[in-house]
Structures are given as structure tokens and as C-alpha cells.
Amino acid sequence: MKPVPTEDTSPFELVVISGLSGAGQSEATKTFEDMGYFVMDNLPPSVLEQVADLCRVSRIRRAAVVVRPSGREFFQEFFAELGSAFTRLRKRGVRLRIVFLDASDEALLRRYEEKRRPHPLAVTDRVREGIERERELLRVLRDDADIVIDTSSLTPHELRRRIQSLFVAETEEDVGLQVTVQSFGFKHGMPIDADMLFDTRFLPNPHWEPDLRPLPGTDERVRDYVLGQPDAGEYLGRIEDMLAFLLPGFVREGKHYLTVAIGCTGGHHRSVVFAEELARFIRENGYSCALLHRDLDRG
């Protein structure tokens, strides 16, 4: 007699991937597949619970689904159904995470121009019109997301590494707060996925020191110069004190992901030094921390 499959009662993880058209959902999907997730694309909210049931019966521990609302007239119904599905899944003990891929209007316009294709929500041929409409309609889902990834300045390879840094190292026992510290340059635009943002532009800029200008902020000489400036040590200490106070609170409230952004003018020197120091501080205090220098290699 053939045995009847029984439901797997071990923890099940479901990642919901969504975001703006052109923000990198295809690359994200491939990344989750490569990490061993069972991936399904373009599923309606009404079948999410059935997907979870089938995965558990099939002994699939991790799955990722891409949701793509289409048709403006159906958006309200779509989000109402999606919100109800999320609530029911969480009540059933599913470890649910929502990943939202975002990007600046300029980055999305550039990508559409390169691919020479229309935006799905553009009434006319104006791509910007479609981007603005989609951004407005997806605002609810973005606000509910556990992770927002700004892909404006990321190559496909960098997006892959960003996702891997958030997911690939996780184990059943290690499901606490995942912190990302990101340096950036204000002249390249502020990151739209930051939860906390700090500015180092009030400190003297190594760019104006001929011996330091070509060196990255990861160089010991640049580090010594930046941290040796008046107010640098006190500023760093105050940020560390703030994080020491806030991180346990985020853990108590069940927050799984936190992005701390540190900016300077170009993203080469001061912000890099501070990001390196803060990442070290966070790890020494027992938290998982990924480090990203967004603009270090940009001109």
C-alpha cells in the first residue's frame, strides 16, 4: 500500500517578491532559485495558502513567489486579497517575508529606454507616466515590505550579492535582526531603502588632500585621517550609542531587517570609513551585519 504523504510541521519560509516594473524582479527571481528556493512567478494572492500547503506536503522548506498586480481597475481588490492572505499565512506559522524592489524614476527611465519597451501602466507612450502611476498604486505594498532594496545604482551582480547577504547565511536558529550598513555619496542620490541615515559631510574631506584623494576609505591612511578629525570620534560614538539603544528594541518588536546608511559627498572616503567602523561595532555586539559600499567605485 502506497504511503500517504503527511504535512511537514517544520518551519516553512515564504518570500514574496514584488516591486516596480524594471526594478530587478527577474534578477531577484534567478537569485532565489540559485539559493535553493522553490520559485513561482506571477501568482494571484488567492493561491498563496495552497502553495504553502503543497510545499509543506512536498517537504519544501523555502519558497519564493513573485506577485505582479496588473490592471489598474483590479489593484484595490488585489491588495485587499493579498493582505488577507498574509494575515492567514502568519496565523498558520508561516515565516513570511516581503521583498520590494524599488528604484529612482531616472534609473527606471534609463532601463526602459535601453530595452525600448513600453511601460505596462502607461496610458500613452510616456514611460514616466506609467512609472508614476505604478509607484502610487504600489505604495501600500512597499510600506508593508520587510525589505526594500533600492536597485537604482546596483548592477545585476550587485543586486544578487545584496539579496544573498540578507538570505543565504540564515539558518533555522539564526533568524534575528539582519543589519545592513551602507555607505553612499549624496551626489549620486540618497538610498531610498534606508531605515536610518547619517551625514558625514561636516567633517573635512580627504578629497582635498593630494596624497589621500586616490585612496579608498578602506585604506588605513584615510581611516586615520577621517577619525583623527575634531568631532569625528564623538560623532561616531554617538551613533554607536544610538544603535546600542535601538537595536534591542527592534529585536523585541520583531523587526528582521534594518538598513543604516552613511553618506558623504562622493561615497569614497568619509562615509566608507564610518560604515566600516559601524559594521564592526554592530558585529561585536552580536548582530548579523552586511556591509555595502554603494558608490566606492563610481566617479
TIRO-204593 format. One record per residue (C-alpha): x, y, z negated; residue number from 0; residue in three letters. Coordinates in Angstrom, 2 decimals, padded with zeros to 5 digits. Example, Ala and Ser with C-alpha at 12.3 -4.5 7.8 and 13.67 -1.06 7.14 Angstrom:
residues 2
> px  py  pz  nr  rest
> 012.30  -004.50  -007.80  0  ALA
> 013.67  -001.06  -007.14  1  SER
This chain:
residues 299
> px  py  pz  nr  rest
> 000.00  000.00  000.00  0  MET
> 001.41  003.38  001.03  1  LYS
> 002.10  005.64  -001.99  2  PRO
> 000.06  008.81  -002.25  3  VAL
> 002.27  011.94  -002.45  4  PRO
> 001.93  013.80  -005.71  5  THR
> 002.27  017.53  -006.25  6  GLU
> 005.74  018.71  -007.21  7  ASP
> 005.46  020.55  -010.52  8  THR
> 008.95  022.07  -010.35  9  SER
> 009.24  025.84  -009.84  10  PRO
> 008.29  026.97  -006.34  11  PHE
> 009.60  030.19  -004.81  12  GLU
> 007.74  032.07  -002.08  13  LEU
> 009.33  035.09  -000.42  14  VAL
> 007.01  037.35  001.56  15  VAL
> 008.83  039.35  004.24  16  ILE
> 007.27  042.46  005.73  17  SER
> 008.22  045.94  006.82  18  GLY
> 008.26  048.42  009.65  19  LEU
> 008.47  047.18  013.22  20  SER
> 012.10  047.35  014.30  21  GLY
> 013.48  047.38  010.75  22  ALA
> 015.08  043.92  010.99  23  GLY
> 012.41  041.32  010.20  24  GLN
> 013.72  038.93  012.86  25  SER
> 017.24  039.02  011.43  26  GLU
> 015.89  038.59  007.91  27  ALA
> 013.90  035.56  009.03  28  THR
> 017.00  033.93  010.51  29  LYS
> 018.95  034.68  007.34  30  THR
> 016.42  032.94  005.10  31  PHE
> 016.39  029.96  007.46  32  GLU
> 020.18  029.72  007.22  33  ASP
> 019.94  029.83  003.42  34  MET
> 017.73  026.74  003.44  35  GLY
> 014.30  028.32  003.12  36  TYR
> 011.32  026.85  004.96  37  PHE
> 010.28  029.86  007.08  38  VAL
> 006.93  030.62  008.70  39  MET
> 006.16  033.66  010.81  40  ASP
> 003.08  035.84  011.23  41  ASN
> 000.78  034.12  008.75  42  LEU
> -002.56  035.59  007.64  43  PRO
> -002.96  036.16  003.86  44  PRO
> -005.82  033.66  003.68  45  SER
> -003.48  030.68  004.17  46  VAL
> -000.73  031.61  001.67  47  LEU
> -002.18  029.40  -001.08  48  GLU
> -002.47  026.46  001.31  49  GLN
> 001.14  026.99  002.33  50  VAL
> 002.22  026.86  -001.31  51  ALA
> 000.24  023.65  -001.85  52  ASP
> 001.69  021.97  001.25  53  LEU
> 005.23  022.96  000.28  54  CYS
> 004.85  021.52  -003.20  55  ARG
> 003.42  018.24  -001.88  56  VAL
> 006.30  018.05  000.62  57  SER
> 008.89  018.75  -002.11  58  ARG
> 009.85  022.06  -000.52  59  ILE
> 011.17  024.30  -003.29  60  ARG
> 011.74  027.55  -001.37  61  ARG
> 009.73  029.08  001.45  62  ALA
> 009.61  032.46  003.17  63  ALA
> 006.69  033.81  005.15  64  VAL
> 006.52  036.84  007.41  65  VAL
> 003.30  038.86  007.30  66  VAL
> 002.63  041.30  010.11  67  ARG
> -000.66  043.20  009.88  68  PRO
> -001.92  044.08  013.34  69  SER
> -004.74  046.30  014.49  70  GLY
> -005.41  049.47  012.53  71  ARG
> -009.08  048.61  012.03  72  GLU
> -008.11  045.47  010.08  73  PHE
> -005.49  047.00  007.76  74  PHE
> -007.80  047.65  004.80  75  GLN
> -009.21  044.11  004.94  76  GLU
> -005.69  042.68  005.38  77  PHE
> -004.25  044.38  002.29  78  PHE
> -007.26  043.52  000.12  79  ALA
> -006.91  039.87  001.10  80  GLU
> -003.14  039.95  000.63  81  LEU
> -003.39  041.49  -002.85  82  GLY
> -005.91  038.83  -003.93  83  SER
> -003.65  036.07  -002.61  84  ALA
> -000.66  037.47  -004.52  85  PHE
> -002.67  037.54  -007.76  86  THR
> -003.83  033.95  -007.38  87  ARG
> -000.35  032.68  -006.49  88  LEU
> 001.20  034.32  -009.56  89  ARG
> -001.51  032.86  -011.81  90  LYS
> -000.60  029.44  -010.46  91  ARG
> 003.04  029.88  -011.46  92  GLY
> 004.48  030.57  -008.02  93  VAL
> 007.63  032.65  -008.19  94  ARG
> 006.59  035.30  -005.67  95  LEU
> 008.91  037.98  -004.33  96  ARG
> 008.02  040.62  -001.73  97  ILE
> 010.80  041.92  000.52  98  VAL
> 010.06  045.08  002.50  99  PHE
> 012.39  046.20  005.29  100  LEU
> 012.44  049.95  005.84  101  ASP
> 014.43  052.36  008.00  102  ALA
> 014.51  056.05  008.83  103  SER
> 012.46  057.38  011.72  104  ASP
> 015.67  058.26  013.57  105  GLU
> 017.05  054.73  013.27  106  ALA
> 013.77  053.17  014.44  107  LEU
> 013.53  055.57  017.39  108  LEU
> 017.06  054.68  018.44  109  ARG
> 016.31  050.95  018.30  110  ARG
> 013.13  051.30  020.34  111  TYR
> 014.98  053.37  022.93  112  GLU
> 017.71  050.71  023.18  113  GLU
> 015.16  047.92  023.67  114  LYS
> 012.91  050.03  025.91  115  ARG
> 009.67  048.69  024.50  116  ARG
> 006.52  050.46  023.18  117  PRO
> 005.59  050.64  019.53  118  HIS
> 002.65  048.32  018.73  119  PRO
> 000.71  051.09  016.96  120  LEU
> 001.40  053.94  019.36  121  ALA
> -001.83  055.13  020.97  122  VAL
> 000.18  056.86  023.70  123  THR
> 003.76  056.14  024.77  124  ASP
> 005.15  058.23  021.89  125  ARG
> 007.14  055.84  019.69  126  VAL
> 007.37  058.38  016.86  127  ARG
> 003.58  058.47  016.67  128  GLU
> 003.47  054.71  016.17  129  GLY
> 006.21  054.81  013.51  130  ILE
> 004.39  057.49  011.52  131  GLU
> 001.09  055.59  011.69  132  ARG
> 002.68  052.29  010.65  133  GLU
> 004.61  053.91  007.79  134  ARG
> 001.39  055.39  006.42  135  GLU
> -000.52  052.12  006.72  136  LEU
> 002.22  050.02  005.11  137  LEU
> 002.79  052.36  002.17  138  ARG
> 000.74  050.17  -000.19  139  VAL
> 002.79  047.08  000.61  140  LEU
> 006.06  049.00  000.28  141  ARG
> 005.04  050.29  -003.15  142  ASP
> 004.27  046.74  -004.32  143  ASP
> 007.52  045.26  -003.00  144  ALA
> 010.06  043.74  -005.38  145  ASP
> 012.89  044.56  -002.98  146  ILE
> 013.05  047.41  -000.46  147  VAL
> 016.00  047.22  001.92  148  ILE
> 016.93  050.30  003.92  149  ASP
> 018.35  048.99  007.20  150  THR
> 018.97  052.41  008.77  151  SER
> 022.75  052.14  008.58  152  SER
> 023.08  048.35  008.47  153  LEU
> 024.29  046.15  011.28  154  THR
> 022.59  042.74  011.60  155  PRO
> 025.63  041.20  009.88  156  HIS
> 025.43  043.70  007.01  157  GLU
> 021.70  043.06  006.59  158  LEU
> 022.44  039.34  006.42  159  ARG
> 025.05  039.91  003.68  160  ARG
> 022.65  042.18  001.78  161  ARG
> 019.96  039.51  001.70  162  ILE
> 022.44  036.80  000.80  163  GLN
> 023.78  038.88  -002.09  164  SER
> 020.26  039.06  -003.51  165  LEU
> 019.16  035.46  -002.98  166  PHE
> 021.85  032.96  -002.14  167  VAL
> 023.55  032.92  -005.57  168  ALA
> 020.36  032.38  -007.54  169  GLU
> 019.76  029.14  -009.44  170  THR
> 016.83  027.85  -011.44  171  GLU
> 018.47  029.10  -014.62  172  GLU
> 019.67  032.42  -013.22  173  ASP
> 016.52  034.36  -012.37  174  VAL
> 017.16  037.55  -014.33  175  GLY
> 017.82  041.06  -013.18  176  LEU
> 019.79  041.34  -009.93  177  GLN
> 021.53  044.74  -009.71  178  VAL
> 022.97  046.25  -006.53  179  THR
> 025.34  049.21  -006.79  180  VAL
> 025.65  051.09  -003.51  181  GLN
> 027.96  053.94  -002.55  182  SER
> 026.90  056.25  000.27  183  PHE
> 027.57  059.58  001.95  184  GLY
> 024.93  062.31  001.78  185  PHE
> 025.88  063.47  005.27  186  LYS
> 024.68  060.10  006.59  187  HIS
> 021.36  060.32  004.74  188  GLY
> 020.21  059.20  001.32  189  MET
> 019.33  055.50  000.94  190  PRO
> 015.56  055.08  000.86  191  ILE
> 015.75  051.83  -001.11  192  ASP
> 017.46  053.24  -004.23  193  ALA
> 015.76  052.97  -007.62  194  ASP
> 018.29  055.29  -009.28  195  MET
> 020.56  057.83  -007.58  196  LEU
> 023.61  059.74  -008.86  197  PHE
> 025.61  062.51  -007.18  198  ASP
> 029.41  062.89  -007.47  199  THR
> 029.82  065.89  -005.16  200  ARG
> 030.53  068.25  -008.06  201  PHE
> 033.92  066.53  -008.51  202  LEU
> 036.99  067.64  -006.48  203  PRO
> 037.08  065.87  -003.12  204  ASN
> 040.15  063.72  -002.28  205  PRO
> 039.42  064.50  001.36  206  HIS
> 041.26  067.79  000.90  207  TRP
> 044.38  066.05  -000.38  208  GLU
> 046.51  065.14  002.69  209  PRO
> 048.03  062.05  001.06  210  ASP
> 044.63  060.73  -000.06  211  LEU
> 042.43  061.64  002.90  212  ARG
> 043.11  058.48  004.95  213  PRO
> 042.81  056.16  001.96  214  LEU
> 039.55  054.47  000.90  215  PRO
> 038.02  054.88  -002.54  216  GLY
> 039.03  051.29  -003.29  217  THR
> 042.70  052.37  -003.29  218  ASP
> 044.24  052.73  -006.76  219  GLU
> 045.66  056.16  -005.92  220  ARG
> 042.23  057.52  -005.00  221  VAL
> 040.72  055.95  -008.11  222  ARG
> 043.32  057.58  -010.35  223  ASP
> 042.77  060.96  -008.68  224  TYR
> 038.95  060.86  -008.98  225  VAL
> 038.81  059.56  -012.55  226  LEU
> 041.58  061.92  -013.59  227  GLY
> 039.47  064.99  -012.81  228  GLN
> 037.89  067.02  -015.61  229  PRO
> 034.33  065.81  -016.32  230  ASP
> 034.75  062.58  -014.30  231  ALA
> 035.24  060.35  -017.32  232  GLY
> 032.40  061.94  -019.25  233  GLU
> 030.05  061.69  -016.25  234  TYR
> 030.90  058.02  -015.73  235  LEU
> 030.44  057.33  -019.44  236  GLY
> 027.03  058.98  -019.49  237  ARG
> 025.86  056.91  -016.53  238  ILE
> 027.13  053.76  -018.23  239  GLU
> 025.32  054.70  -021.45  240  ASP
> 022.12  055.25  -019.49  241  MET
> 022.41  051.88  -017.77  242  LEU
> 023.21  050.14  -021.06  243  ALA
> 019.96  051.57  -022.42  244  PHE
> 017.78  050.95  -019.33  245  LEU
> 018.84  047.51  -018.10  246  LEU
> 017.50  045.55  -021.11  247  PRO
> 014.22  047.43  -020.73  248  GLY
> 013.96  046.47  -017.06  249  PHE
> 014.56  042.84  -018.06  250  VAL
> 011.82  042.99  -020.70  251  ARG
> 009.39  044.36  -018.14  252  GLU
> 010.18  041.51  -015.72  253  GLY
> 011.92  043.58  -013.06  254  LYS
> 014.06  041.31  -010.89  255  HIS
> 015.89  043.80  -008.66  256  TYR
> 017.45  047.20  -009.22  257  LEU
> 019.44  049.32  -006.76  258  THR
> 021.71  052.04  -008.15  259  VAL
> 023.05  054.44  -005.52  260  ALA
> 026.09  056.70  -005.97  261  ILE
> 026.64  059.44  -003.42  262  GLY
> 029.37  061.83  -002.32  263  CYS
> 029.78  063.85  000.86  264  THR
> 031.01  061.18  003.26  265  GLY
> 030.83  057.96  001.27  266  GLY
> 034.61  057.34  001.44  267  HIS
> 036.12  058.40  -001.87  268  HIS
> 034.30  059.62  -004.99  269  ARG
> 031.14  057.53  -004.62  270  SER
> 033.20  054.42  -003.86  271  VAL
> 035.31  054.89  -007.00  272  VAL
> 032.22  055.35  -009.18  273  PHE
> 030.41  052.41  -007.57  274  ALA
> 033.38  050.12  -008.24  275  GLU
> 033.53  051.22  -011.88  276  GLU
> 029.78  050.86  -012.45  277  LEU
> 029.65  047.42  -010.83  278  ALA
> 032.46  046.29  -013.13  279  ARG
> 030.63  047.73  -016.15  280  PHE
> 027.36  046.01  -015.23  281  ILE
> 029.04  042.62  -014.75  282  ARG
> 030.94  042.94  -018.02  283  GLU
> 027.58  043.43  -019.72  284  ASN
> 026.31  040.10  -018.42  285  GLY
> 024.22  041.12  -015.42  286  TYR
> 024.47  039.86  -011.84  287  SER
> 025.70  042.73  -009.65  288  CYS
> 026.29  043.06  -005.92  289  ALA
> 028.48  045.90  -004.63  290  LEU
> 027.84  047.62  -001.31  291  LEU
> 029.82  050.49  000.25  292  HIS
> 027.38  051.63  002.90  293  ARG
> 029.44  054.32  004.61  294  ASP
> 033.02  053.41  003.80  295  LEU
> 033.84  052.54  007.41  296  ASP
> 031.91  055.38  009.03  297  ARG
> 033.47  058.52  010.43  298  GLY
